[in-house]
């Protein structure tokens, strides 16, 4: 009964004789009846183009289906009766009941005759739509209280659906006096019981005590309601400020429409309520009220990849998009437009272009899905513009969320379960990967994250879902987003002599990246001279660029145009692999899994930062067996091929796209694996390393029995004395800890054998 306990006012209908009604009250009643008639005529008579009465037909269809609701456009109401539309927008609390009463009258008229068991007409819920640009939460001011507003944002939390009384019946405990059908105002205004009995206040009988009334639950009429928590869109938050939140009140058919992570546009009444936990003795808080929005209509926008269904494209823009897609060098133009202020890194920019456009998400006949988003990891030296690339992607992506590894937790990236301060029940709040559904998550300083936090995003990166089983809540959230991560070497700078010691990532997280680039700051006189000239020119022309921000270099696209083109391609195009392209990919897949002849030759043609392999590593790679690829890497090449076709608005990925996808895969993941830095990753472990792994693991289990403690330092030193690499021993220990075979004890100084 918590919905009855909120503080509020007691309202009771007063019935006057016609002569006893005050003049002001008579005018209000007359205006209400007149407005109800205006709404009734609008619902019955409004037509579009003279072809049909859309609201009358919609109401009849919904009523016959058992859905007692009607969706009305305020723009249509304004075209039909501007006076009624102005009244509704300015005073929605007064005239929304009139609109729903008019809908009920029309429903009664158009559904005759009804079955005998349905003589009473059901109440109709009217939801509204408005064709105008939405505002943001931080623009809502006190002048808009009690008016209709339209805002957009991200749902970050949703409560359970509960019941709220709309009409209550009371009875006195002493004299059994009853008050029936007390109408409660909608929203969170609350209701308080009368303090005195109304039956014996004017008589000489024994008076009833204070607070005599109680609610009769069987005679109450209730509706469903749900509370949502709306957060500002990340792109609307000014730099350096916290995103603002707003509570939403949804009732009846507006409940269970959205889930955490959905981007919505809503129409509602900007309302106020008594602030929670307000002290009665604190007189300074008597006039303070907490804002919330009573929702009158929800549009669950941006549900598909790209989230661009709310972006309107003009015919002129669509013509420019088609012209760009038909250019033979469209792919190169898009790559040149990726962070043009950063010199070089051509292959990395092309990989980021594939990430921005993404492949095609597929739903299989058995109900399973295959992700279309592409994940990219940049590893290497500091000062190679990795963070600048991430910042650019955040700006150009239709939906971009930027986060740093050191300041990100598992709950902040995925989802958390918190306690609702009002109901004391648990609700779910989505994290960065849920809020970026359909977009891109940029994670900087990926190597600074705690290992436990990195493990939390395994499911989100591959299955693109986040499963929650906490505090009695078991559900699955969508996280259909790509991941662009940047990380540094363990030693700060890349050390060619250390090999796989440079990277301290588990194979399980590395295998989820489609492309892995080793970014090195190589020393070359000609390259350093060109790079220095480029950096100096950027600084010299910075002030001049402020006056010519709209000017774009030849062969490049503006940031705004590129952002719209990406959204347009992601929404309108979903290419598939062609038959010839599939055959070519099959042959390439088989050739890569077996000793290839041309892998080393193609490696010499690689250009860009950090993708060239030193001569001694090439010789070592030639001497050992070829690096195979698995089905997971094969699917990555398919996604890259589809992304390349999507850039050109092509329905099929051809052999040309497959060739470029294979080249990008070779200069990224294959080259990174050839340096020996991906030891342990699925498909990229040499037989020698795997044999050493198995020997260390077998001896480690013989080292101490079940249920005993041994110092980790002693174990490592013991294996190092047997000429095993120290980093390999530590990786085997970490694997056993993750599998639950070993546990850390005594401040991570001792190892405990579990099984």
C-alpha positions in Angstrom: 0.0 0.0 0.0 3.0 2.3 -0.5 1.2 4.2 -3.3 -1.3 5.5 -0.7 1.3 6.7 1.8 2.7 9.5 -0.3 1.9 13.0 1.1 -0.6 14.9 -0.9 -4.0 16.6 -0.8 -7.4 15.3 -0.1 -9.8 15.9 -3.0 -13.6 15.4 -2.7 -16.1 16.2 -5.4 -18.7 18.8 -4.4 -22.1 18.7 -6.0 -23.8 22.1 -6.4 -27.3 22.9 -7.6 -27.2 25.0 -10.7 -28.0 28.2 -8.7 -25.3 27.4 -6.1 -22.4 27.1 -8.5 -20.1 30.1 -8.3 -19.6 32.1 -11.5 -16.0 31.1 -11.7 -16.9 27.4 -11.3 -19.7 27.7 -13.9 -17.2 29.1 -16.4 -14.7 26.3 -15.7 -17.4 23.6 -16.2 -18.7 25.3 -19.4 -15.1 25.5 -20.8 -14.5 21.9 -19.9 -17.6 20.7 -21.7 -16.9 22.9 -24.7 -13.3 21.6 -25.0 -14.5 18.0 -24.6 -16.9 18.5 -27.6 -14.1 20.0 -29.6 -11.9 16.9 -28.9 -14.9 14.6 -29.8 -15.4 16.3 -33.2 -11.6 16.0 -33.9 -11.5 12.3 -33.1 -14.6 11.6 -35.2 -14.1 13.9 -38.2 -10.3 14.4 -38.7 -9.2 13.1 -42.1 -5.8 13.2 -43.9 -6.1 14.0 -47.6 -9.8 13.2 -47.4 -9.2 9.5 -47.5 -10.2 8.3 -44.1 -10.9 9.2 -40.5 -7.7 8.0 -39.1 -8.4 8.4 -35.4 -11.9 7.0 -35.5 -10.6 3.9 -37.4 -7.6 3.6 -35.1 -9.8 3.8 -32.0 -12.3 1.2 -33.3 -9.5 -1.2 -34.4 -7.7 -1.0 -31.0 -10.9 -1.3 -29.0 -11.9 -4.5 -30.9 -8.5 -5.9 -30.2 -8.8 -5.2 -26.5 -6.3 -2.4 -26.5 -8.1 0.6 -25.0 -5.7 3.3 -26.2 -5.5 6.0 -28.9 -2.4 7.8 -30.2 -3.0 11.4 -31.3 -0.7 13.9 -33.0 -0.7 17.4 -31.6 0.2 18.7 -35.0 -3.0 17.1 -36.4 -5.0 18.6 -33.5 -3.5 22.0 -34.3 -4.4 21.8 -37.9 -8.0 20.9 -37.0 -8.6 23.2 -34.1 -5.8 25.5 -33.0 -7.6 26.8 -30.0 -8.1 23.3 -28.5 -4.4 22.4 -29.2 -3.2 25.5 -27.4 -5.4 24.7 -24.4 -4.0 21.2 -24.3 -0.4 22.3 -24.5 -0.6 25.0 -21.9 -2.9 23.2 -19.4 -2.5 19.5 -19.9 -3.5 18.6 -16.3 -6.9 20.2 -16.9 -7.7 19.1 -20.4 -6.1 15.7 -20.8 -9.1 14.2 -18.8 -11.3 16.0 -21.3 -9.5 14.4 -24.2 -9.7 10.9 -22.7 -13.4 11.5 -21.9 -14.0 12.5 -25.6 -12.2 9.4 -26.7 -14.5 7.3 -24.4 -17.6 9.0 -25.8 -16.5 8.3 -29.4 -15.6 4.7 -28.5 -19.1 4.3 -27.1 -20.6 5.6 -30.3 -18.6 3.5 -32.8 -18.6 0.2 -31.0 -22.4 -0.2 -30.8 -23.9 -2.7 -30.5 -21.6 -4.5 -27.9 -22.0 -7.9 -26.3 -24.2 -8.2 -23.3 -21.3 -8.7 -20.9 -19.6 -5.5 -22.2 -22.2 -2.9 -21.7 -19.8 -0.5 -19.9 -17.3 1.3 -22.1 -13.7 0.9 -21.0 -11.6 4.0 -20.2 -9.4 5.0 -23.1 -5.8 6.1 -22.6 -4.7 8.8 -25.0 -1.0 9.1 -25.9 0.4 12.0 -27.7 3.0 12.6 -30.4 4.6 15.9 -31.5 6.6 16.6 -34.6 9.2 19.0 -33.3 12.8 18.9 -32.3 13.2 17.5 -28.7 14.8 19.5 -25.9 17.3 18.2 -23.3 16.8 17.7 -19.6 19.1 20.7 -18.6 16.9 23.1 -20.6 13.8 22.4 -18.5 13.1 25.5 -16.3 10.4 26.5 -13.8 8.5 28.4 -16.5 7.6 25.0 -18.1 6.1 23.4 -15.0 2.7 21.9 -15.7 3.2 22.3 -19.5 3.8 19.7 -22.2 7.5 19.2 -23.0 9.3 17.0 -25.4 12.8 15.6 -24.4 15.1 12.8 -25.4 17.6 10.8 -23.5 18.8 7.3 -22.5 16.9 5.1 -20.0 19.4 4.0 -17.4 17.1 2.4 -14.9 13.5 0.9 -14.8 11.5 -0.1 -11.8 9.1 -3.0 -11.6 5.5 -2.4 -12.7 3.2 -1.7 -9.7 -0.4 -0.8 -9.1 -1.6 2.7 -8.3 -5.2 3.7 -7.3 -7.1 6.1 -9.5 -10.3 5.9 -7.5 -10.6 4.9 -3.8 -13.4 4.1 -1.4 -13.1 4.9 2.3 -15.0 3.7 5.4 -15.1 5.0 9.0 -14.0 2.4 11.6 -16.5 3.7 14.1 -19.7 4.6 12.4 -19.1 2.7 9.1 -19.7 5.9 7.1 -18.5 5.3 3.5 -17.1 7.7 0.9 -17.1 6.1 -2.5 -15.2 6.8 -5.8 -12.8 9.5 -4.7 -10.9 10.4 -7.8 -7.2 10.8 -7.4 -5.1 13.0 -9.7 -2.6 11.2 -12.0 1.1 11.2 -11.4 2.9 11.3 -8.1 0.7 13.9 -6.3 -0.4 11.4 -3.7 -3.4 11.2 -1.4 -4.0 11.7 2.3 -7.0 10.5 4.3 -9.3 13.0 5.9 -8.6 13.5 9.6 -12.2 13.7 10.8 -15.4 11.7 10.0 -17.7 13.6 7.7 -20.9 11.9 9.0 -21.2 13.2 12.6 -19.4 16.6 12.5 -22.6 18.6 12.7 -24.6 16.3 15.1 -24.6 16.0 18.9 -23.9 12.2 18.7 -20.7 10.8 20.0 -18.0 12.0 17.7 -15.7 9.6 15.9 -12.0 9.8 16.9 -9.3 11.4 14.7 -8.1 9.5 11.6 -11.2 7.2 11.5 -11.1 6.3 7.8 -9.4 3.3 6.1 -9.2 2.3 2.5 -11.4 -0.5 1.1 -9.1 -2.3 -1.3 -11.9 -4.3 -3.0 -13.6 -1.1 -4.1 -10.5 0.7 -5.4 -9.8 1.0 -9.1 -6.1 0.7 -10.0 -3.8 1.1 -13.0 -0.3 -0.1 -13.7 2.5 2.3 -13.4 6.3 2.2 -13.7 9.1 4.6 -12.8 12.0 5.2 -15.2 15.3 7.1 -14.8 16.2 9.1 -17.9 19.8 10.4 -18.5 21.0 13.0 -20.9 22.4 11.8 -24.2 26.2 11.8 -24.0 26.5 14.1 -27.0 24.3 16.7 -25.2 26.4 16.9 -22.0 28.8 19.9 -22.0 32.4 19.1 -21.6 33.4 18.7 -18.0 29.9 18.4 -16.6 28.0 15.5 -15.1 25.0 14.2 -17.1 21.7 15.1 -15.5 18.8 12.7 -14.7 15.0 13.0 -14.6 12.4 10.7 -13.1 9.6 9.5 -15.5 6.2 8.3 -14.5 4.5 5.9 -17.0 1.1 4.4 -16.5 -1.2 1.9 -18.2 -0.1 1.1 -21.8 3.1 3.1 -21.4 4.6 0.6 -18.9 7.1 -2.1 -20.0 7.8 -0.2 -23.2 11.5 0.4 -22.7 14.5 -1.3 -21.0 17.7 0.2 -19.7 19.9 1.2 -22.6 17.1 2.3 -24.9 17.3 5.8 -26.4 13.8 7.4 -26.3 12.0 10.6 -27.1 9.1 11.3 -24.9 6.2 13.8 -24.5 5.0 14.5 -21.0 3.9 17.0 -18.4 6.7 18.6 -16.5 5.5 18.2 -13.0 6.7 18.5 -9.4 6.3 16.4 -6.3 7.2 16.7 -2.6 10.9 16.1 -2.1 11.8 12.7 -0.6 13.0 12.5 3.1 12.0 16.1 3.7 12.2 17.0 7.4 8.9 18.5 8.8 10.8 20.8 11.2 13.0 22.2 8.4 10.9 25.2 7.3 13.5 26.2 4.7 12.4 23.1 2.6 8.7 23.7 2.7 8.6 25.3 -0.8 11.1 22.9 -2.4 9.7 20.4 -4.8 11.4 17.6 -6.9 10.7 17.6 -10.6 9.5 14.7 -12.6 7.8 14.1 -15.9 4.4 12.4 -16.3 4.8 10.7 -19.6 2.0 11.1 -22.2 3.8 9.4 -25.1 7.0 7.5 -25.8 8.9 6.9 -29.0 11.5 4.2 -28.6 13.9 5.5 -31.1 17.3 4.3 -32.3 16.6 0.6 -31.8 18.6 -0.5 -34.8 22.3 -0.3 -35.5 23.4 3.2 -36.1 20.5 4.6 -34.2 19.8 7.0 -37.1 16.0 6.6 -37.4 15.7 10.0 -35.6 18.2 11.6 -38.0 16.3 13.2 -40.9 18.1 13.1 -44.3 17.1 15.7 -46.8 16.8 14.7 -50.5 19.8 16.8 -51.2 21.9 14.9 -48.6 20.8 11.6 -49.9 21.8 12.6 -53.4 25.3 13.6 -52.1 25.5 10.2 -50.3 24.8 8.3 -53.5 27.3 10.4 -55.4 30.0 9.6 -52.8 29.2 5.9 -52.8 29.6 5.7 -56.6 33.1 7.3 -56.7 35.8 4.7 -57.4 38.0 6.1 -54.6 35.2 6.4 -52.0 37.0 4.0 -49.6 40.2 6.1 -49.8 38.3 9.4 -49.3 36.6 8.0 -46.2 40.0 6.8 -44.8 41.6 10.2 -45.5 38.7 11.8 -43.5 39.5 9.7 -40.4 41.4 12.0 -38.0 43.0 14.1 -40.9 45.1 16.0 -38.3 47.0 12.8 -37.5 49.8 12.0 -39.9 50.3 8.5 -41.3 48.7 5.3 -39.8 46.9 4.7 -43.1 46.0 1.1 -42.4 44.9 1.9 -38.9 42.6 4.6 -40.2 41.2 2.1 -42.8 40.5 -0.4 -40.0 38.8 2.3 -38.0 36.7 3.1 -41.1 35.6 -0.5 -41.1 34.8 -0.3 -37.4 32.6 2.8 -37.9 30.5 1.3 -40.7 30.5 -2.2 -39.2 29.4 -5.4 -40.9 25.9 -6.9 -41.1 24.2 -8.4 -38.0 22.7 -11.7 -38.9 19.9 -13.7 -37.2 20.1 -17.4 -37.9 17.0 -19.7 -38.3 17.7 -21.3 -34.9 17.3 -17.9 -33.3 21.0 -17.3 -32.7 22.7 -14.1 -33.9 26.1 -13.3 -35.4 27.5 -9.9 -34.5 28.3 -7.4 -37.2 30.4 -5.0 -35.1 34.1 -5.0 -35.5 36.5 -4.7 -32.5 39.9 -3.2 -32.9 42.9 -3.1 -30.4 45.8 -0.6 -30.7 48.9 -1.8 -28.8 52.2 0.0 -28.6 54.3 3.0 -27.8 53.0 6.2 -26.1 52.9 9.3 -28.3 51.6 7.5 -31.4 48.2 9.3 -31.4 46.2 6.3 -30.1 44.1 8.4 -27.7 43.5 11.0 -30.4 42.1 8.4 -32.7 39.8 7.2 -30.0 38.6 10.8 -29.3 37.9 11.3 -33.0 35.9 8.1 -33.2 33.8 9.2 -30.2 32.9 12.4 -32.1 32.2 10.9 -35.5 30.3 7.8 -34.4 26.5 8.0 -34.4 26.7 7.0 -30.7 30.0 7.1 -29.0 31.0 6.5 -25.4 34.6 7.3 -24.3 36.0 5.8 -21.1 39.4 5.3 -19.5 40.5 1.8 -18.3 41.7 3.1 -15.0 38.5 4.8 -14.2 36.2 2.0 -15.4 34.8 -0.8 -13.3 33.0 -4.0 -14.3 29.6 -2.5 -13.2 30.3 0.8 -14.9 31.0 -1.0 -18.2 28.2 -3.6 -18.1 25.4 -3.1 -15.6 24.7 -2.8 -11.9 21.8 -3.6 -9.6 20.9 -0.9 -7.1 18.2 -0.4 -4.5 15.4 2.0 -5.4 15.3 4.7 -2.6 11.5 5.0 -2.9 10.3 1.4 -3.0 13.4 -0.2 -1.5 13.3 -2.8 -4.2 16.2 -3.6 -6.6 16.4 -1.9 -10.0 18.9 -2.3 -12.8 21.1 0.4 -14.2 23.0 0.0 -17.5 26.7 0.7 -17.9 28.7 2.2 -20.7 28.3 -0.8 -23.1 24.6 -0.8 -22.6 24.2 2.9 -23.1 26.3 2.6 -26.3 24.0 0.0 -27.8 24.2 0.4 -31.5 27.3 2.6 -31.3 31.0 2.4 -30.3 32.7 2.2 -27.0 36.2 3.7 -26.9 38.3 2.3 -24.0 41.6 4.1 -23.5 44.4 2.8 -21.2 43.0 -0.7 -21.7 46.1 -2.2 -20.1 45.5 -0.2 -16.9 42.2 -2.0 -16.2 42.0 -4.6 -13.5 41.9 -8.1 -14.9 38.5 -8.8 -13.2 37.0 -5.8 -14.9 38.3 -6.9 -18.3 36.8 -10.3 -17.9 33.4 -8.7 -17.3 33.2 -7.5 -21.0 33.9 -10.9 -22.6 30.3 -11.7 -23.2 29.5 -8.1 -24.3 32.3 -8.2 -27.0 31.4 -11.6 -28.6 27.7 -12.3 -27.8 26.8 -8.6 -27.6 24.6 -9.2 -24.5 25.1 -8.7 -20.8 23.5 -11.3 -18.6 22.6 -10.2 -15.0 21.8 -12.5 -12.1 21.9 -10.3 -9.0 19.6 -9.6 -6.1 16.9 -11.8 -7.5 17.0 -10.1 -11.0 17.8 -12.4 -13.9 17.8 -10.7 -17.3 19.8 -10.0 -20.4 20.6 -6.5 -21.8 21.6 -5.7 -25.3 25.1 -4.3 -25.9 25.3 -4.3 -29.6 28.4 -2.1 -29.8 31.9 -2.1 -31.3 34.9 -1.8 -29.0 38.0 0.3 -30.0 40.7 -0.1 -27.3 44.1 1.4 -26.9 46.9 0.0 -24.6 50.6 0.5 -23.9 53.4 -1.9 -23.5 54.2 -3.4 -20.1 57.6 -1.6 -20.2 56.2 1.8 -21.4 57.9 1.5 -24.8 58.0 -1.5 -27.1 61.1 -3.6 -26.5 61.9 -5.8 -29.5 64.1 -8.0 -27.3 61.4 -8.8 -24.8 59.0 -10.4 -27.4 55.7 -11.5 -25.8 56.7 -9.9 -22.5 55.5 -6.6 -23.9 51.9 -7.5 -23.6 50.2 -8.8 -20.5 46.7 -9.7 -21.8 44.9 -13.0 -21.4 44.3 -14.9 -24.7 40.5 -14.9 -24.1 40.3 -11.1 -24.4 42.7 -10.9 -27.3 40.8 -13.4 -29.3 37.7 -11.2 -29.3 39.4 -8.4 -31.3 39.0 -8.7 -35.0 42.1 -6.6 -35.7 45.1 -6.0 -33.4 47.7 -3.4 -34.5 51.2 -3.1 -33.0 51.9 0.6 -33.1 55.6 1.4 -32.8 57.4 4.7 -32.8 60.2 3.8 -35.2 63.2 6.0 -35.8 63.6 7.1 -39.4 65.1 10.4 -40.6 62.8 11.0 -43.6 59.6 9.9 -41.7 60.5 11.9 -38.6 61.1 15.0 -40.8 57.8 14.7 -42.5 55.9 14.0 -39.3 57.5 17.0 -37.6 56.6 19.3 -40.5 53.0 18.0 -40.2 52.8 18.6 -36.5 54.2 22.1 -36.8 51.8 23.0 -39.6 48.9 21.8 -37.4 50.0 24.2 -34.6 50.7 27.1 -36.9 47.4 26.9 -38.7 45.3 26.2 -35.6 44.3 29.9 -35.2 43.5 30.3 -38.8 41.3 27.2 -38.8 38.9 28.8 -36.3 37.9 31.3 -39.0 37.6 28.6 -41.7 36.2 25.6 -39.8 33.8 24.8 -42.6 36.6 24.4 -45.2 37.8 20.9 -45.7 40.9 19.8 -47.5 40.5 18.2 -51.0 39.8 14.5 -50.8 38.3 14.7 -47.3 34.8 14.9 -45.8 33.7 17.2 -43.1 33.0 15.7 -39.7 29.3 16.4 -39.8 28.9 15.0 -43.3 30.9 11.9 -42.4 28.8 11.3 -39.3 25.6 11.5 -41.3 27.0 9.3 -44.1 27.9 6.6 -41.5 24.5 6.7 -40.0 22.9 6.6 -43.4 24.9 3.5 -44.5 24.3 1.7 -41.2 20.6 2.1 -41.5 19.9 1.7 -45.2 22.5 -1.0 -46.2 23.1 -4.5 -44.9 25.4 -6.2 -47.5 26.0 -9.9 -47.7 29.0 -11.9 -49.0 28.7 -12.7 -52.7 29.2 -16.2 -54.0 32.5 -15.4 -55.7 33.7 -13.5 -52.7 32.8 -16.4 -50.5 34.8 -18.8 -52.7 37.8 -16.5 -52.7 37.6 -16.3 -48.9 37.4 -20.1 -48.6 40.6 -20.5 -50.7 42.4 -17.8 -48.7 41.3 -19.4 -45.4 42.7 -22.7 -46.4 45.9 -21.2 -47.7 46.4 -19.2 -44.4 45.9 -22.3 -42.3 48.6 -24.1 -44.2 52.1 -23.0 -44.9 51.7 -20.0 -47.2 54.3 -18.8 -49.7 53.4 -15.2 -50.0 52.8 -14.1 -46.4 56.4 -12.9 -45.9 56.4 -11.2 -49.4 53.3 -9.3 -48.6 54.7 -8.3 -45.2 57.4 -6.3 -46.9 54.7 -4.1 -48.6 53.2 -3.0 -45.4 53.2 0.8 -44.7 52.2 2.6 -41.5 53.3 3.0 -37.9 54.5 -0.1 -36.2 53.3 -2.8 -38.7 56.8 -3.6 -40.1 58.5 -6.6 -38.6 62.2 -6.7 -37.9 64.4 -8.9 -40.0 65.3 -11.3 -37.3 61.6 -11.9 -36.4 60.8 -12.5 -40.1 63.6 -15.1 -40.3 62.3 -16.8 -37.2 58.7 -16.8 -38.5 59.9 -18.3 -41.8 61.6 -21.1 -40.0 58.5 -22.2 -38.1 55.1 -23.4 -39.3 52.5 -21.1 -40.7 50.3 -19.2 -38.3 46.7 -20.6 -38.7 43.5 -18.7 -38.3 40.3 -20.1 -36.7 36.6 -19.7 -37.5 36.5 -16.7 -35.2 39.1 -14.9 -37.4 37.4 -16.1 -40.5 34.2 -14.4 -39.3 36.2 -11.2 -38.6 37.3 -11.1 -42.3 33.7 -11.6 -43.4 32.6 -8.6 -41.2 35.4 -6.4 -42.6 34.4 -7.3 -46.2 30.8 -6.4 -45.5 31.9 -3.1 -43.9 33.9 -2.2 -47.0 30.9 -3.0 -49.2 28.7 -0.9 -46.9 30.9 2.2 -47.4 30.0 2.0 -51.1 26.3 1.2 -50.5 26.8 -2.1 -52.3 24.3 -5.0 -51.6 27.1 -7.6 -51.8 30.7 -7.8 -50.7 32.7 -8.8 -53.8 36.2 -10.2 -54.4 37.6 -6.7 -54.3 36.3 -6.2 -50.8 37.5 -9.6 -49.7 41.0 -8.9 -51.0 41.2 -5.6 -49.0 39.8 -7.3 -45.9 42.4 -10.0 -46.1 45.2 -7.4 -46.5 44.0 -5.5 -43.4 43.9 -8.7 -41.5 47.4 -9.6 -42.5 48.9 -6.2 -41.6 47.1 -6.2 -38.3 46.5 -9.5 -36.5 48.8 -11.7 -38.6 51.7 -9.3 -38.2 51.0 -8.9 -34.5 51.0 -12.7 -34.1 54.2 -13.0 -36.1 56.1 -10.8 -33.6 55.3 -13.5 -30.9 53.2 -11.2 -28.8 50.0 -13.0 -29.0 51.2 -16.2 -27.4 48.2 -18.2 -26.1 45.6 -16.6 -28.3 43.3 -19.0 -30.0 44.9 -20.0 -33.3 48.1 -18.0 -32.7 50.1 -20.3 -30.3 53.2 -21.9 -31.7 53.7 -25.7 -31.0 56.8 -24.9 -28.9 55.0 -22.5 -26.7 52.1 -24.8 -26.2 54.4 -27.6 -25.3 56.1 -25.5 -22.7 52.7 -24.4 -21.3 51.7 -28.1 -20.9 55.0 -29.0 -19.2 54.8 -26.2 -16.7 51.2 -26.9 -15.9 51.9 -30.6 -15.3 54.9 -29.9 -13.1 53.0 -27.2 -11.2 50.3 -29.7 -10.2 52.9 -32.1 -9.0 54.7 -29.3 -7.0 52.2 -29.4 -4.1 49.3 -31.5 -3.1 45.6 -30.6 -2.7 44.8 -28.3 0.2 48.4 -27.1 0.7 50.0 -23.6 0.6 53.2 -22.8 -1.3 54.8 -19.4 -1.9 54.4 -18.1 -5.4 57.9 -16.6 -5.3 59.4 -20.0 -4.6 57.4 -21.7 -7.4 58.5 -19.1 -9.9 62.2 -19.2 -8.9 62.0 -23.0 -9.0 60.9 -23.0 -12.6 63.3 -20.3 -13.6 66.1 -22.4 -12.3 64.9 -25.1 -14.7 65.4 -22.6 -17.6 61.7 -21.8 -18.1 60.8 -18.2 -18.9 59.5 -16.3 -15.9 56.7 -14.7 -17.8 55.5 -18.1 -19.1 55.4 -19.5 -15.6 53.3 -16.5 -14.4 50.9 -16.9 -17.2 50.4 -20.6 -16.4 49.7 -19.6 -12.8 47.2 -17.0 -13.8 45.4 -19.5 -16.1 45.1 -22.0 -13.2 43.8 -19.2 -10.9 41.1 -18.3 -13.5 40.1 -22.0 -13.9 39.7 -22.2 -10.1 42.4 -24.8 -9.6 44.6 -22.4 -7.6 43.7 -19.5 -5.2 45.7 -16.6 -3.9 45.9 -16.5 -0.1 47.7 -14.2 2.5 47.7 -11.0 0.5 48.5 -12.8 -2.8 51.8 -14.1 -1.4 50.8 -17.8 -1.1 49.1 -20.1 -3.6 46.5 -22.6 -2.4 45.7 -25.8 -4.4 42.0 -26.2 -4.7 41.7 -29.2 -7.1 
